[in-house]
């Protein structure tokens, strides 16, 4: 838009709502401001809308104010309020008049629940006990700042007053513009944060109020509060560890002293050794006195004094006085005269009470520290909205600090810590750090806390971490599956728990662990009782994975659940439930349960138009390897042969459906009657055409030649396969395929063909000969062409037409002097190519079924291969494979001869 086009500016104001201010005696008017730039013709060229607020402070409002008159005055002076809202304004002013002010600056009406607090309310930071119940005003900010230049108590008071101002969102803008106040706060925090934990809480909480709004983040970063908070957090965590170690050492000392006193008490009962006991008791009492007095100086103190500072903390003057008083009392109590007259039981009780007092004091210190850690972590969490700032935190080991904080017991603090970890877990670098810090091992303890918010955010963190394979294994190792299954019954955590369990069920080693929990009955009940209109992707995905395990599948079909699954799947044509049923049907212990549903499945295959559903139905039939099942009757009754023939046309259907149909043919061809039907319908010819089109698809090739193998096993169909199709020629060509499973089935099928047909037996034998000796034959051929007077006699052209140059180039050399039978398949030279080689083709997903059938018969003759590596065998093989040329009389004759005539194969 050109600037000359804009001629007029139009502004519209729409009043929205009127409400009372949450903390002050004021009305808040919300309105919408719309600005339009109009052209010469009055058409709008550009416009914008904005939500605004206007605060009307009622300074004259008191208990004797006439609310109706004041409301009329407000409506007349404020153009944003329409006159028809006079009664509403009067009602709000009456509410403000009756509302009483509370200590924390938030007002509430007598007998009514308080109004909602601001976003920086006390629920987000430390307890309101640390805030002085003094009425504050933004106009007195300079007086509050002056208190920051006094001693520690005044600094605590001043920071608390400023905090009350910062907790009101309307004051944040004015505080942000007061550079002197922010500079003083940041300076005091940087210099005195170790002297008083209350002072640290107040100042960090003030900057936390700024961090709650993104527009104030630059102020927090400008004064480097984030890095200072990281330093405070690290220090407090180390101090907490020191407190725990000190408490543990005092506990051990208490046990030692108590046991010593009890021993002395029992020894004092012996009158004959009273003098000895008295001396030893005095020595032990002196030792107790020395240990107790030594331990007094190690009691950690949190609050501070200006004159004395230690690693454990700083005491206030009152605490110093109490500490010295207790010290003098203990000195008098453990003096030799007093201890000599002290009863051992009283001594044991006194030491125990001292330990309990120290433990109680330490718990109070930890509560204060939890408040500080909570507000620090919340501030850092707000700043971490910026990914660059978050990356700086990661470099300063924020993950390590948060992982150490997981050992705390405060639910509110743990909620923040786990929330922060959940945010960090979105990046791989942080996940690696959490793995090194054993975060997964600490989370089960957090799940035991009876706090719904903590449990929910912990589950979300587990879900983010469960994308890592190694972390999933560690989750299973620490026993997360039973705990997650127990949470599955709570509807609040149902979805997130299902997602985590689905990830855990992806690992085959973990599937069997679900058997020992109540997971299978629970998920089956949830699946069958859920509404059919709603999608339950996580639930059905978990069931699909679990059904792969045999024991899980058996539990799924118990109590007539299979009948309910089949009814639901057919009623909605649900392909996912049918996929689950297909996984259940692949196990030997569950296949018999599907016999009664075979007819329904076959009918659905022919009539259903949902191809995804049909694929799973065909897969279920393909898994029905039951000897007593009459597939020929099924094919004829439901007229499946024409449908199968149409599916096998290359390019007409998706490969998934075509593959499942070929698998079904392999299963059905085990029935001789069904194999005869396939031959009469020329299904094998369609398979050969499909083999030509999909020769690069190992899975498709594997299943097609498996059908050939099943056909060759029956006497009635074997001749058709050999004489009416080109299957034997393709099997010979695939005999040396890179895929080991394809080679196995080809050799098994060719052995059957060789036993039944002598002509093909010779061709197969010759092909094996040429494969093992291809390089030797190539050398013979070249020798005959170049020197016809020497070398082998005979014409190479007499060899079979199956001898091709392409086969020679890709052939493997095999010593002709070995004792290998030419009828055997290739030796370890071919098979030792690792299947995991990226150049080889993938292993068939149906190979476990074929392995059971071919494992014993495919390599039965491998024991006859020569495996000798002795020097005599090598020399003999070398002599047998040496091609001799003419006799040479001199060195000149040797130079004339070509090197290729003297080759060791």
PATOR-759662 format. One line per field, with one value per residue (C-alpha): residue number from 1; x, y, z. Coordinates in steps of 0.02 Angstrom, whole numbers, plus 50000, padded with zeros to 5 digits. Layout:
REM residues N
tido = c(NUM  ...)
x = c(X  ...)
y = c(Y  ...)
z = c(Z  ...)
This chain:
REM residues 905
tido = c(1  2  3  4  5  6  7  8  9  10  11  12  13  14  15  16  17  18  19  20  21  22  23  24  25  26  27  28  29  30  31  32  33  34  35  36  37  38  39  40  41  42  43  44  45  46  47  48  49  50  51  52  53  54  55  56  57  58  59  60  61  62  63  64  65  66  67  68  69  70  71  72  73  74  75  76  77  78  79  80  81  82  83  84  85  86  87  88  89  90  91  92  93  94  95  96  97  98  99  100  101  102  103  104  105  106  107  108  109  110  111  112  113  114  115  116  117  118  119  120  121  122  123  124  125  126  127  128  129  130  131  132  133  134  135  136  137  138  139  140  141  142  143  144  145  146  147  148  149  150  151  152  153  154  155  156  157  158  159  160  161  162  163  164  165  166  167  168  169  170  171  172  173  174  175  176  177  178  179  180  181  182  183  184  185  186  187  188  189  190  191  192  193  194  195  196  197  198  199  200  201  202  203  204  205  206  207  208  209  210  211  212  213  214  215  216  217  218  219  220  221  222  223  224  225  226  227  228  229  230  231  232  233  234  235  236  237  238  239  240  241  242  243  244  245  246  247  248  249  250  251  252  253  254  255  256  257  258  259  260  261  262  263  264  265  266  267  268  269  270  271  272  273  274  275  276  277  278  279  280  281  282  283  284  285  286  287  288  289  290  291  292  293  294  295  296  297  298  299  300  301  302  303  304  305  306  307  308  309  310  311  312  313  314  315  316  317  318  319  320  321  322  323  324  325  326  327  328  329  330  331  332  333  334  335  336  337  338  339  340  341  342  343  344  345  346  347  348  349  350  351  352  353  354  355  356  357  358  359  360  361  362  363  364  365  366  367  368  369  370  371  372  373  374  375  376  377  378  379  380  381  382  383  384  385  386  387  388  389  390  391  392  393  394  395  396  397  398  399  400  401  402  403  404  405  406  407  408  409  410  411  412  413  414  415  416  417  418  419  420  421  422  423  424  425  426  427  428  429  430  431  432  433  434  435  436  437  438  439  440  441  442  443  444  445  446  447  448  449  450  451  452  453  454  455  456  457  458  459  460  461  462  463  464  465  466  467  468  469  470  471  472  473  474  475  476  477  478  479  480  481  482  483  484  485  486  487  488  489  490  491  492  493  494  495  496  497  498  499  500  501  502  503  504  505  506  507  508  509  510  511  512  513  514  515  516  517  518  519  520  521  522  523  524  525  526  527  528  529  530  531  532  533  534  535  536  537  538  539  540  541  542  543  544  545  546  547  548  549  550  551  552  553  554  555  556  557  558  559  560  561  562  563  564  565  566  567  568  569  570  571  572  573  574  575  576  577  578  579  580  581  582  583  584  585  586  587  588  589  590  591  592  593  594  595  596  597  598  599  600  601  602  603  604  605  606  607  608  609  610  611  612  613  614  615  616  617  618  619  620  621  622  623  624  625  626  627  628  629  630  631  632  633  634  635  636  637  638  639  640  641  642  643  644  645  646  647  648  649  650  651  652  653  654  655  656  657  658  659  660  661  662  663  664  665  666  667  668  669  670  671  672  673  674  675  676  677  678  679  680  681  682  683  684  685  686  687  688  689  690  691  692  693  694  695  696  697  698  699  700  701  702  703  704  705  706  707  708  709  710  711  712  713  714  715  716  717  718  719  720  721  722  723  724  725  726  727  728  729  730  731  732  733  734  735  736  737  738  739  740  741  742  743  744  745  746  747  748  749  750  751  752  753  754  755  756  757  758  759  760  761  762  763  764  765  766  767  768  769  770  771  772  773  774  775  776  777  778  779  780  781  782  783  784  785  786  787  788  789  790  791  792  793  794  795  796  797  798  799  800  801  802  803  804  805  806  807  808  809  810  811  812  813  814  815  816  817  818  819  820  821  822  823  824  825  826  827  828  829  830  831  832  833  834  835  836  837  838  839  840  841  842  843  844  845  846  847  848  849  850  851  852  853  854  855  856  857  858  859  860  861  862  863  864  865  866  867  868  869  870  871  872  873  874  875  876  877  878  879  880  881  882  883  884  885  886  887  888  889  890  891  892  893  894  895  896  897  898  899  900  901  902  903  904  905)
x = c(50000  50068  50065  49970  49825  49786  49675  49574  49594  49440  49434  49300  49284  49175  49146  49163  49146  49163  49238  49315  49502  49568  49671  49624  49466  49447  49344  49422  49340  49383  49355  49408  49495  49484  49583  49549  49643  49523  49560  49488  49329  49304  49355  49464  49645  49717  49647  49694  49606  49670  49600  49626  49588  49554  49567  49452  49516  49383  49488  49337  49253  49226  49095  48983  48993  48830  48855  48717  48785  48963  48905  48816  48973  49080  48962  48956  49145  49195  49143  49183  49034  48861  48726  48621  48755  48726  48646  48791  48917  48820  48820  49009  49042  48932  49036  49197  49123  49083  49246  49373  49561  49667  49846  49923  49849  49704  49529  49380  49198  49131  49048  49100  49246  49390  49407  49532  49711  49834  49953  50093  49997  50073  50031  50175  50309  50353  50227  50145  50221  50380  50284  50254  50069  50102  50001  50113  50099  50191  50218  50329  50449  50596  50576  50576  50734  50822  50797  50905  51057  51036  51076  51008  50843  50802  50850  50732  50593  50624  50631  50469  50382  50442  50386  50209  50213  50286  50148  50023  50039  49989  50144  50269  50281  50323  50446  50529  50558  50633  50814  50878  50764  50810  50995  50985  50891  51014  51163  51094  51055  51230  51317  51207  51120  51224  51185  50996  50885  50732  50817  50860  50681  50609  50725  50719  50531  50526  50620  50511  50360  50446  50490  50306  50286  50390  50406  50502  50627  50756  50755  50793  50930  51000  51041  51108  50984  50976  51161  51156  51008  51104  51246  51126  51042  51207  51262  51100  51104  51281  51232  51085  51202  51313  51165  51115  51292  51303  51137  51190  51355  51265  51146  51290  51374  51212  51200  51380  51359  51196  51269  51420  51308  51203  51359  51424  51255  51257  51436  51399  51286  51437  51486  51655  51717  51634  51796  51850  51680  51678  51843  51791  51622  51706  51817  51668  51569  51715  51717  51530  51553  51694  51595  51438  51534  51626  51462  51383  51489  51429  51244  51195  51112  51016  50980  51118  51221  51333  51483  51495  51473  51501  51470  51314  51231  51219  51123  51019  51062  50917  50974  51153  51093  50990  51134  51256  51130  51106  51296  51324  51187  51265  51438  51368  51271  51425  51542  51627  51528  51358  51393  51457  51288  51182  51075  51123  50941  50925  51086  51020  50859  50951  51062  50913  50820  50969  50973  50785  50801  50938  50836  50683  50786  50860  50687  50638  50792  50750  50574  50645  50770  50631  50544  50701  50734  50555  50554  50727  50677  50515  50610  50732  50588  50509  50673  50696  50561  50707  50800  50965  50947  50899  51056  51162  51078  51118  51301  51298  51230  51049  51003  51123  51050  50872  50918  50988  50830  50727  50784  50681  50510  50417  50277  50267  50454  50454  50313  50419  50576  50491  50404  50573  50646  50499  50535  50719  50682  50626  50809  50924  51071  50969  50903  51082  51124  50974  51027  51199  51120  51005  50847  50745  50798  50738  50566  50481  50505  50420  50273  50243  50198  50011  49994  49898  49990  50161  50110  50042  50195  50309  50216  50237  50424  50431  50339  50466  50610  50530  50573  50752  50781  50910  50804  50656  50763  50810  50627  50587  50739  50683  50510  50409  50285  50190  50179  50117  49989  49924  49900  49805  49647  49646  49556  49662  49820  49744  49800  49979  50004  49944  50069  50213  50161  50148  50328  50385  50292  50391  50538  50512  50601  50477  50318  50328  50338  50160  50102  50145  50037  49851  49884  49806  49636  49631  49667  49549  49410  49446  49444  49282  49190  49242  49127  49140  49122  49280  49454  49570  49731  49847  49744  49729  49911  49964  49852  49926  50102  50058  49971  50138  50185  50113  50061  49984  49884  49819  49760  49673  49561  49509  49332  49256  49348  49389  49204  49180  49333  49273  49098  49166  49291  49162  49029  49140  49261  49399  49566  49664  49565  49581  49769  49769  49667  49792  49936  49839  49811  49995  50027  50006  49910  49776  49746  49613  49505  49485  49413  49234  49268  49353  49194  49154  49331  49329  49162  49226  49378  49270  49134  49213  49267  49382  49551  49641  49516  49531  49722  49708  49575  49686  49828  49721  49682  49865  49907  49786  49918  49801  49818  49632  49572  49500  49555  49489  49313  49335  49399  49255  49117  49160  49223  49390  49492  49432  49461  49638  49677  49620  49726  49883  49879  50036  50000  49813  49817  49931  50083  50025  49868  49960  50090  49961  49869  50031  50058  49880  49917  50070  49966  49822  49936  49985  49814  49830  49652  49677  49843  49752  49626  49768  49843  49677  49646  49822  49861  50043  50054  49993  50124  50261  50204  50204  50379  50441  50367  50424  50593  50678  50559  50639  50485  50373  50497  50517  50331  50305  50439  50368  50206  50307  50383  50212  50150  50302  50270  50108  50118  49960  50027  50214  50209  50108  50239  50382  50307  50175  50264  50433  50452  50603  50703  50668  50712  50880  50911  50869  50971  51118  51021  51097  50951  50987  50803  50772  50921  50856  50683  50751  50869  50732  50615  50749  50793  50612  50612  50777  50709  50557  50629  50796  50811  50797  50910  51050  51022  51022  51180  51266  51215  51289  51447  51463  51428  51564  51692  51646  51815  51904  51789  51822  52008  51985  51883  52012  52153  52062  52027  52206  52305  52197  52345  52361  52252  52089  52012  51832  51720  51658  51503  51446  51405  51227  51136  51122  51308  51311  51441  51341  51343  51531  51562  51463  51517  51613  51775  51780  51931  51901  52016  51905  51789  51630  51479  51410  51234  51265  51220  51351  51468  51507  51585  51413  51324  51457  51404  51326  51140  51165  51272  51186  51209  51108  50919  50811  50766  50587  50463  50389  50558  50527  50389  50497  50646  50549  50503  50669  50794  50832  50820  50898  51079  51078  51223  51340  51441  51515  51603  51792  51849  52031  52158  52318  52469  52458  52280  52328  52473  52367  52228  52355  52429  52258  52210  52372  52349  52509  52573  52703  52877  52997  53179  53244  53204  53161  53023  52960  52948  52846  52716  52571  52560  52380  52431  52515  52380  52350  52163)
y = c(50000  50173  50308  50425  50302  50325  50475  50439  50351  50277  50212  50103  50062  49919  49894  49714  49689  49771  49686  49729  49739  49587  49683  49867  49969  49993  49941  49859  49900  49785  49853  49820  49952  49938  50054  50066  50160  50215  50262  50404  50306  50260  50079  50007  49980  49916  49873  49806  49755  49755  49706  49845  49877  50035  50040  50161  50184  50233  50328  50401  50233  50192  50116  50272  50305  50313  50176  50236  50414  50352  50234  50376  50482  50341  50314  50500  50523  50361  50358  50171  50125  50135  50216  50059  49975  50092  49957  49837  49970  50005  49820  49806  49960  49887  49728  49829  49921  49759  49670  49666  49668  49516  49511  49461  49605  49505  49553  49442  49470  49413  49245  49222  49138  49255  49326  49242  49297  49359  49250  49285  49228  49144  48973  48992  49036  49026  49027  49189  49174  49252  49406  49539  49580  49764  49868  49928  50060  50086  50267  50213  50111  50226  50195  50007  50020  50117  49969  49864  49967  49921  49763  49590  49604  49770  49697  49552  49673  49787  49644  49575  49742  49754  49575  49623  49754  49635  49508  49632  49622  49805  49860  49762  49894  50031  49919  49873  50058  50085  50044  50091  49966  49823  49863  49864  49700  49613  49682  49624  49451  49435  49490  49422  49267  49155  49257  49235  49109  49222  49363  49250  49186  49362  49433  49280  49281  49463  49420  49266  49381  49465  49298  49250  49368  49349  49538  49554  49413  49536  49623  49459  49419  49596  49580  49401  49330  49165  49124  49180  49066  48921  48957  48965  48804  48711  48777  48730  48554  48528  48597  48478  48332  48394  48407  48228  48165  48261  48193  48016  48035  48103  47957  47835  47929  47924  47736  47711  47821  47739  47565  47618  47687  47529  47421  47527  47514  47325  47319  47432  47298  47192  47240  47154  47266  47429  47530  47471  47503  47677  47722  47649  47732  47897  47872  47826  47974  48087  48012  48043  48220  48250  48180  48278  48439  48410  48376  48539  48643  48541  48580  48665  48836  48916  49095  49225  49347  49485  49436  49249  49141  48953  48823  48761  48933  49091  49112  49260  49345  49257  49088  49127  49162  49002  48905  48971  48939  48759  48741  48797  48681  48533  48579  48581  48421  48329  48391  48251  48284  48285  48134  48033  48050  48029  47874  47776  47770  47958  47979  47869  47970  48136  48088  48025  48187  48288  48189  48211  48399  48409  48306  48418  48575  48504  48466  48647  48704  48586  48659  48833  48771  48686  48854  48933  48790  48795  48978  48964  48817  48902  49057  48954  48858  49021  49082  48917  48969  49037  48887  48982  49015  48834  48777  48886  48804  48633  48679  48728  48556  48598  48416  48360  48483  48433  48249  48276  48370  48215  48144  48274  48235  48400  48366  48545  48551  48382  48439  48584  48479  48344  48477  48554  48384  48348  48509  48467  48291  48358  48367  48220  48298  48317  48140  48076  48177  48106  47930  47961  48034  47883  47987  47835  47742  47887  47910  47755  47835  47994  47891  47831  48008  48025  48182  48172  48319  48246  48074  48145  48249  48104  47991  48122  48126  47936  47942  48063  47955  47795  47841  47789  47601  47590  47693  47577  47430  47521  47561  47376  47334  47446  47367  47504  47386  47330  47509  47573  47433  47479  47660  47598  47580  47767  47857  48014  47925  47799  47876  47919  47749  47660  47758  47710  47527  47527  47587  47456  47320  47357  47258  47070  47033  47140  47065  46912  47020  47080  46902  46917  47071  47110  47204  47077  47061  47249  47301  47170  47232  47411  47364  47264  47385  47546  47638  47583  47762  47821  47783  47699  47695  47676  47534  47432  47463  47393  47240  47210  47208  47099  46971  46926  46836  46661  46665  46838  46776  46628  46743  46855  46715  46655  46679  46686  46848  46789  46780  46960  47018  46935  47009  47184  47171  47110  47232  47383  47306  47361  47319  47353  47230  47104  47133  47091  46933  46889  46900  46789  46661  46636  46533  46345  46351  46468  46411  46283  46424  46497  46343  46396  46568  46508  46517  46695  46751  46672  46752  46923  46904  46882  47009  47148  47307  47371  47316  47344  47231  47101  47099  47052  46921  46840  46845  46752  46615  46608  46568  46420  46284  46152  45977  45936  46097  46060  46209  46134  46137  46317  46371  46288  46339  46524  46527  46599  46539  46676  46809  46744  46742  46922  46978  46896  47006  47116  47299  47279  47277  47336  47229  47196  47110  47014  46952  46891  46799  46711  46662  46595  46492  46418  46369  46300  46205  46089  46009  45896  45928  46115  46100  46008  46150  46274  46172  46156  46343  46384  46480  46428  46517  46675  46652  46636  46799  46879  46810  46893  47060  47054  46970  47107  47083  46947  46923  46897  46779  46679  46650  46607  46472  46407  46377  46283  46178  46134  46086  45977  45875  45801  45661  45720  45896  45864  45822  45977  46086  46003  45982  46118  46266  46351  46337  46218  46336  46482  46375  46333  46517  46558  46413  46530  46684  46796  46763  46609  46564  46571  46456  46331  46316  46309  46167  46072  46089  46044  45887  45829  45870  45779  45622  45618  45674  45609  45742  45883  45785  45793  45976  46015  45911  46000  46170  46130  46071  46231  46338  46257  46249  46400  46485  46324  46298  46474  46441  46279  46370  46507  46379  46280  46435  46502  46337  46203  46082  46077  46067  45973  45882  45902  46042  46166  46193  46018  46083  46115  46270  46319  46364  46554  46688  46781  46630  46613  46794  46781  46603  46548  46450  46279  46159  46022  45905  45897  45757  45859  45775  45874  45843  45941  46123  46258  46241  46365  46479  46539  46519  46608  46772  46851  46883  47045  47111  47270  47207  47051  47045  47047  46890  46834  46872  46700  46615  46546  46436  46376  46347  46219  46128  46137  46147  45961  45913  46055  46030  45845  45810  45948  45827  45756  45919  45922  46035  45981  46122  46018  46060  45892  45928  46100  46032  45892  46013  46129  45991  45931  46106  46147  46170  46114  46192  46130  46077  46223  46207  46380  46542  46623  46498  46541  46725  46685  46591  46683  46685  46629  46455  46425  46463  46388  46386)
z = c(50000  49954  50087  49972  49964  50149  50178  50335  50503  50585  50763  50843  51028  51089  51274  51330  51518  51687  51839  52006  52033  52127  52255  52249  52266  52080  51929  51777  51611  51465  51290  51111  51007  50817  50704  50516  50380  50242  50062  49958  49924  50105  50084  50223  50170  50334  50504  50675  50836  51014  51184  51312  51495  51594  51783  51874  52052  52179  52307  52395  52424  52607  52721  52715  52528  52430  52301  52185  52175  52150  52013  51922  51933  51862  51715  51674  51678  51590  51407  51396  51506  51427  51534  51530  51637  51783  51890  51857  51908  52068  52110  52085  52191  52327  52318  52338  52487  52577  52531  52671  52645  52693  52751  52587  52491  52414  52465  52495  52543  52709  52696  52514  52429  52383  52209  52091  52124  51995  51894  52018  52170  52320  52251  52130  52253  52437  52575  52622  52796  52729  52670  52800  52824  52797  52676  52536  52402  52241  52290  52435  52328  52367  52554  52524  52419  52557  52673  52556  52611  52796  52893  52854  52950  52864  52696  52725  52773  52623  52499  52570  52545  52365  52337  52386  52251  52122  52153  52082  51891  51869  51965  51859  51723  51846  51938  51773  51739  51912  51873  52046  52132  52016  52029  52219  52221  52106  52205  52372  52302  52229  52390  52530  52464  52578  52733  52739  52653  52681  52591  52445  52433  52430  52297  52184  52199  52142  51984  51964  51952  51805  51725  51722  51572  51416  51388  51552  51518  51453  51623  51714  51590  51596  51781  51757  51880  51786  51805  51987  52020  51943  52065  52213  52159  52149  52318  52406  52335  52397  52567  52574  52544  52683  52800  52764  52792  52955  53016  52972  53065  53218  53213  53214  53358  53454  53432  53486  53641  53690  53675  53777  53915  53921  53934  54078  54163  54157  54217  54364  54439  54487  54666  54658  54517  54567  54571  54402  54331  54404  54321  54155  54167  54199  54047  53939  54005  53965  53791  53774  53835  53712  53564  53605  53626  53465  53374  53432  53315  53166  53185  53021  53037  52893  52946  52961  53062  52993  53099  53070  52915  52893  52759  52846  52857  52962  53124  53175  53342  53427  53363  53416  53592  53598  53528  53660  53799  53745  53730  53909  53971  53882  53953  54129  54098  54038  54173  54271  54430  54346  54235  54382  54466  54305  54283  54123  54069  54087  53990  53849  53846  53844  53698  53600  53632  53571  53410  53384  53411  53283  53161  53186  53161  53004  52937  52963  52870  52727  52716  52694  52569  52471  52455  52386  52265  52206  52160  52079  51971  51923  51869  51766  51689  51631  51558  51467  51344  51244  51172  51173  51359  51385  51294  51409  51558  51486  51473  51657  51704  51737  51707  51843  51969  51929  51942  52116  52165  52124  52292  52385  52459  52434  52309  52243  52216  52129  52015  51954  51936  51834  51728  51690  51647  51533  51438  51425  51365  51196  51142  51114  51205  51364  51351  51343  51498  51590  51542  51619  51776  51804  51797  51744  51901  52011  51934  52011  52182  52120  52057  52235  52291  52313  52208  52043  51963  52004  51939  51777  51735  51783  51662  51526  51559  51551  51386  51312  51373  51310  51131  51171  51157  51296  51415  51381  51435  51595  51630  51620  51726  51870  51870  51788  51702  51859  51923  51754  51744  51917  51857  51705  51808  51844  51703  51728  51673  51552  51387  51437  51521  51364  51261  51375  51380  51191  51178  51302  51208  51050  51119  51100  51264  51359  51287  51398  51556  51529  51560  51745  51770  51754  51593  51472  51559  51587  51408  51338  51451  51402  51217  51223  51337  51249  51131  50950  50887  50976  50913  51038  50938  51088  51160  51001  50956  51126  51100  50927  50998  51147  51036  50957  51118  51129  51312  51293  51143  51241  51380  51253  51189  51361  51428  51253  51212  51035  50993  51051  50953  50793  50811  50838  50696  50569  50628  50597  50470  50589  50509  50670  50774  50633  50633  50818  50780  50644  50768  50889  50750  50714  50872  50878  51041  50973  50793  50841  50911  50736  50650  50680  50604  50443  50341  50397  50359  50185  50146  50202  50089  49934  49974  50078  49988  50126  50061  50227  50314  50175  50193  50377  50341  50211  50337  50464  50337  50290  50471  50476  50455  50527  50449  50466  50383  50209  50105  49943  50012  50071  49899  49809  49929  49928  49747  49797  49647  49526  49659  49691  49505  49487  49634  49561  49406  49421  49458  49489  49680  49819  49855  50035  49975  49838  49961  50085  49946  49896  50079  50082  49926  50011  50161  50059  49940  50081  50050  49897  49841  49849  49756  49618  49607  49587  49444  49354  49370  49306  49464  49445  49279  49363  49498  49366  49285  49456  49487  49328  49380  49563  49544  49646  49794  49900  50009  49858  49773  49933  49955  49770  49768  49932  49838  49705  49843  49914  49740  49710  49868  49798  49670  49583  49549  49532  49345  49308  49394  49298  49125  49108  49187  49183  49370  49367  49257  49375  49524  49445  49415  49597  49665  49700  49757  49889  50008  50113  50135  49949  49919  50047  49972  49794  49835  49928  49780  49652  49749  49733  49547  49521  49604  49490  49322  49256  49123  49249  49366  49236  49206  49392  49415  49271  49337  49507  49422  49322  49475  49579  49437  49333  49341  49301  49151  49094  49098  49000  48869  48845  48836  48701  48597  48604  48594  48512  48505  48693  48845  48858  48714  48665  48610  48737  48633  48680  48853  48900  48846  49029  49026  49001  49013  49143  49257  49237  49283  49444  49486  49638  49615  49695  49696  49570  49664  49818  49860  49842  49768  49624  49682  49842  49857  49880  50025  50161  50028  49979  50144  50245  50170  50322  50310  50404  50262  50198  50020  50053  50047  50204  50298  50269  50405  50374  50387  50561  50489  50345  50459  50557  50396  50304  50447  50450  50268  50169  50222  50263  50143  50199  50303  50143  50097  50109  50248  50256  50258  50274  50167  50076  50021  49960  49858  49785  49738  49659  49551  49497  49440  49350  49162  49073  48912  48788  48844  48847  48801  48845  48932  48768  48742  48915  48872  48716  48814  48892  49080  49074  49021  49187  49314  49486  49516)
